[in-house]
Amino acid sequence: MIQRGIVPVVKSANPVRMKENLDIFDFELNEKEMKQIKGLDTGHTCFGERKTAEQVNAFLDISLKYKV
């Protein structure tokens, strides 16, 4: 998503996975692939709004209940 100006934030403590996650600069997607990815964004979210500090805190409180 670097080509679209989006920087992914990944979570990993495994050095191998960290290297894999950072190894993104040796290829580019073509125009067709970029359009396919853009088409995945429906503009809909399954999560509530997080525009205020209260909404963010409520979201975090709920998310911490899940073990992933």
C-alpha distances in whole Angstrom, upper triangle without the diagonal:
4,5,5,7,5,7,7,11,13,17,19,22,22,22,21,18,17,17,15,12,12,13,9,11,13,11,10,9,12,13,14,11,9,12,12,9,10,13,13,13,17,17,19,19,21,22,24,23,23,24,27,27,30,27,25,28,29,25,25,29,28,25,27,29,27,27,24
4,5,5,5,6,8,11,14,17,19,22,22,21,21,18,17,16,15,12,11,12,8,9,12,11,9,10,13,14,16,14,11,14,15,13,13,17,16,16,20,20,22,22,24,24,26,25,24,25,27,28,31,28,26,29,30,27,27,30,30,27,29,31,29,29,26
4,6,7,9,11,15,17,21,23,26,26,25,24,21,20,19,18,15,14,14,10,10,12,10,8,8,10,11,13,11,9,12,14,11,12,15,16,16,19,20,22,23,26,26,28,27,26,26,29,31,33,31,28,31,33,29,30,33,33,30,32,34,32,32,29
4,6,9,11,15,17,21,23,26,27,26,26,23,21,21,20,17,16,17,13,13,16,14,11,10,12,11,14,12,9,11,13,10,9,13,14,13,16,16,19,20,23,23,25,24,23,23,26,28,30,28,26,29,30,27,27,31,30,28,30,33,31,31,28
4,6,10,13,16,20,22,25,26,25,25,22,20,21,20,16,15,16,13,13,16,15,13,13,15,15,17,16,12,15,16,14,13,16,17,15,19,18,20,21,24,23,25,23,22,22,25,26,28,26,24,27,29,26,26,30,30,27,29,32,30,31,28
4,6,10,13,16,19,22,23,23,23,20,18,19,18,14,14,15,13,14,17,16,14,14,16,16,18,16,13,15,16,13,12,16,15,13,17,16,18,18,20,20,22,20,19,19,22,23,26,23,21,24,26,22,22,26,26,23,25,28,26,27,24
4,6,10,13,16,19,20,19,20,17,15,16,15,11,11,13,11,12,16,16,15,15,18,19,21,18,15,18,18,15,15,19,17,16,20,19,20,19,22,21,22,21,19,20,23,23,25,23,21,23,25,22,21,25,25,22,24,27,25,25,22
4,6,10,13,16,17,17,17,14,12,14,13,9,10,12,11,13,16,16,16,16,19,20,21,18,16,18,18,14,15,18,16,16,19,18,19,18,20,19,21,20,19,20,22,22,25,22,19,22,23,20,19,23,23,19,21,24,22,21,19
4,7,10,13,15,15,16,13,11,13,13,9,10,13,13,15,19,19,19,19,23,24,25,21,20,22,22,18,19,21,19,18,21,20,21,18,20,18,20,20,18,19,21,21,23,21,18,20,21,18,17,20,20,17,18,21,19,19,16
4,6,10,11,12,13,10,8,11,11,7,9,13,13,16,18,19,20,20,24,25,26,22,21,23,22,19,20,22,20,19,22,22,22,20,20,19,22,22,20,22,24,23,25,23,19,21,22,19,17,20,20,17,17,20,18,17,14
4,7,9,11,12,9,8,12,12,9,12,15,16,19,21,22,23,24,27,29,29,25,24,27,25,22,24,26,23,22,25,24,24,21,21,20,22,23,21,23,24,23,24,23,19,20,21,18,16,19,19,15,15,18,16,14,11
4,5,8,9,7,6,10,10,9,11,14,16,19,21,22,24,25,28,30,30,27,26,29,27,24,26,28,25,25,28,28,27,24,24,23,26,26,24,27,28,26,28,26,23,23,24,22,19,21,22,18,17,20,17,15,12
4,6,9,8,7,11,12,11,13,16,18,21,23,25,26,28,31,33,34,30,30,32,31,28,30,32,29,29,32,31,31,28,28,26,29,29,27,29,30,28,30,28,25,25,26,24,21,23,23,20,19,21,19,16,14
4,6,5,6,9,10,10,12,14,17,20,21,23,25,27,30,33,33,29,29,32,30,27,30,32,29,30,32,32,32,29,29,28,31,32,30,32,33,31,33,31,28,28,29,27,24,26,26,22,21,23,21,18,16
4,6,5,6,9,10,11,12,15,18,19,21,24,26,29,32,33,29,29,32,31,28,30,33,30,31,34,34,34,32,32,31,33,34,32,34,35,33,35,34,30,30,32,29,27,29,29,26,25,27,25,22,19
4,5,5,6,9,10,11,14,17,17,19,22,24,27,30,30,27,27,30,29,26,29,31,29,30,33,33,33,31,31,31,34,35,33,35,36,35,37,35,32,32,34,31,28,31,30,27,26,28,25,23,20
4,5,5,6,9,10,12,16,17,18,20,21,25,28,28,24,24,27,26,23,26,28,25,26,29,30,30,27,28,27,30,31,29,32,33,32,34,32,28,29,30,27,25,28,27,23,23,25,22,20,17
4,5,5,6,9,11,14,16,18,20,21,25,28,28,25,24,27,26,23,26,28,26,26,29,29,30,28,28,27,30,30,28,30,31,30,32,31,27,28,30,27,24,27,27,23,23,26,23,21,18
4,5,5,6,10,12,13,15,18,20,24,27,27,24,24,27,26,23,26,28,26,27,31,31,32,30,31,30,33,33,31,33,34,33,35,34,30,31,33,30,28,31,31,27,27,29,27,25,21
4,5,5,8,11,12,13,16,17,21,24,24,21,21,24,23,20,23,25,23,25,28,29,29,28,29,29,32,32,30,32,34,33,35,33,30,31,33,29,28,30,30,26,26,29,26,24,20
4,6,7,10,12,13,15,16,20,23,23,20,19,22,21,18,21,23,21,22,25,26,26,25,26,25,28,28,27,28,30,30,32,30,26,28,29,26,24,28,27,23,24,26,24,22,19
4,6,8,10,12,14,16,20,22,24,20,20,23,23,20,22,25,23,24,27,27,28,27,28,28,30,30,28,29,31,31,33,31,28,29,31,28,26,30,30,26,26,29,27,25,22
4,6,7,9,12,14,18,21,22,19,19,22,22,19,22,25,23,24,28,28,30,29,30,30,33,32,31,32,34,34,36,34,31,33,34,31,30,33,33,29,29,32,29,28,24
4,6,7,9,11,15,17,19,16,15,19,19,16,18,21,20,21,25,26,27,27,28,28,31,31,29,31,33,33,35,33,30,32,34,30,29,33,32,29,30,32,29,28,25
4,6,8,11,14,17,19,16,16,20,20,18,20,23,22,23,27,28,29,29,31,31,34,33,31,32,35,35,37,35,32,35,36,33,32,36,35,32,33,35,33,32,28
4,7,11,13,17,18,16,16,20,20,19,21,24,24,25,29,30,32,31,33,34,36,36,35,36,38,38,41,39,36,38,39,36,35,38,38,34,35,38,35,34,30
4,7,10,13,15,12,13,17,17,16,18,21,21,22,26,27,29,29,32,32,35,35,34,35,38,38,40,38,35,38,39,35,35,38,37,34,35,38,35,34,30
4,6,10,12,10,10,13,14,13,15,18,18,20,23,25,27,28,30,31,33,33,32,33,36,37,39,37,34,37,38,34,34,38,37,34,35,38,35,34,31
4,7,8,6,6,10,10,10,12,14,15,17,20,22,24,25,28,29,32,31,31,32,35,36,38,36,33,36,37,33,34,37,36,33,35,37,34,34,30
4,6,5,6,9,10,11,12,14,16,18,21,23,26,27,30,31,34,33,33,34,37,39,41,38,36,39,40,36,37,40,39,36,38,40,37,37,33
4,5,5,6,9,10,10,12,15,16,19,21,24,26,28,30,32,32,32,33,36,38,40,37,35,39,39,36,36,40,38,36,38,40,37,38,34
4,5,5,6,9,10,11,13,15,18,20,23,25,27,29,32,32,32,33,37,39,40,37,36,39,39,35,36,40,38,35,38,39,36,37,33
4,5,5,6,9,10,11,14,17,19,21,23,25,27,30,30,30,31,35,36,38,35,33,36,36,33,33,37,35,32,35,36,33,33,30
4,5,5,6,9,10,12,15,17,19,21,24,25,28,27,28,28,32,34,35,32,31,34,34,31,32,35,33,31,33,35,32,33,29
4,5,5,6,9,10,13,15,18,20,23,25,27,27,28,28,32,34,36,32,31,35,35,31,32,36,34,31,34,36,33,34,31
4,5,5,7,10,12,15,17,19,21,24,26,26,27,29,32,34,35,32,31,34,34,30,31,34,32,30,33,34,31,31,28
4,5,5,8,11,13,15,16,19,21,23,24,24,26,29,31,32,29,27,30,30,27,28,31,29,26,29,31,28,28,25
4,5,6,9,11,13,15,18,20,22,22,23,24,27,29,31,27,26,30,30,26,28,31,29,27,30,31,29,30,27
4,5,7,10,12,15,17,20,22,22,24,25,29,31,32,28,27,31,30,27,29,31,29,27,31,32,29,30,27
4,6,9,10,12,14,17,20,20,21,23,27,29,29,26,25,28,27,24,25,28,26,24,27,28,25,27,24
4,6,8,10,13,15,17,17,18,20,23,25,26,23,22,25,25,21,23,26,24,22,26,27,25,26,24
4,5,8,11,14,16,16,18,20,23,26,26,22,22,25,24,21,24,26,24,23,26,27,25,27,25
4,7,10,12,13,13,15,16,20,22,23,19,19,23,22,19,22,24,22,21,25,26,25,27,25
4,7,9,10,11,14,15,19,21,21,18,18,21,20,17,20,22,20,19,23,23,22,24,23
4,5,8,9,11,14,17,19,18,15,15,18,16,13,16,18,16,15,19,20,18,21,19
4,7,10,12,15,17,19,18,14,15,17,15,12,15,16,13,13,17,17,16,18,17
4,7,9,12,14,15,14,11,11,13,11,8,11,13,11,10,14,15,14,17,17
4,6,9,11,13,12,8,9,12,10,8,11,13,11,12,15,16,16,20,20
4,6,8,11,10,7,8,11,10,9,12,14,13,14,17,18,19,22,22
4,6,8,8,5,5,9,9,7,10,12,13,13,16,18,18,21,21
4,7,8,6,7,10,11,11,13,15,16,16,19,21,22,25,24
4,5,5,6,9,10,11,12,14,16,16,18,21,22,25,25
4,5,5,6,9,10,10,12,14,15,16,19,21,23,24
4,5,5,6,9,10,10,12,14,15,17,20,23,24
4,5,5,6,9,10,11,12,14,16,18,21,22
4,5,5,6,9,10,10,12,15,16,19,19
4,5,5,6,9,10,11,13,15,18,19
4,5,5,6,9,10,12,14,17,18
4,5,5,6,9,10,12,15,16
4,5,5,6,9,10,13,14
4,6,5,7,10,13,15
4,6,6,8,11,13
4,5,6,9,10
4,5,7,9
4,7,10
4,6
4
